[in-house]
């Protein structure tokens, strides 16, 4: 079913009839489908994107309440029209789901290139949101002398939040160094 939409200042989708398909999922994909469903847009959400979601049965009921279709067949490829625009998504069974608008929801993952030797622990975030470096207060890690900050540990952090996290970690490191220097000046034995 296609539906007519109305234009909103913050809406980047065309103000005419729009059907959308989301590829990928987890919590972000489910949320996106529900948000567009609220805007009277139809989403077809591949079931594969929902697998492992703790509340899949509940999600199906919520989608049905918003007239959001669920396609149980996995997506195989995005198909372009002759003019290069989106034509839709071809499913694994060969069926073409025609759509002008596609939303791709990918999991986030901290970039770890060059850090393998540190053996920093990582952890999965809930709802298949992604994988991050595990950290405690002010970016502390289980590896002595190594702190992490920004979107390496908070995958949704933008530049401002990442900068603030780095400043907090740096402040904490500075406090530890000042304390160690003072301990040496007082003759306090070093602790590991």
Order of alpha helices (4+ residues) and beta strands (2+ residues): beta-alpha-beta-alpha-beta-beta-beta-beta-beta-beta-beta-beta-alpha
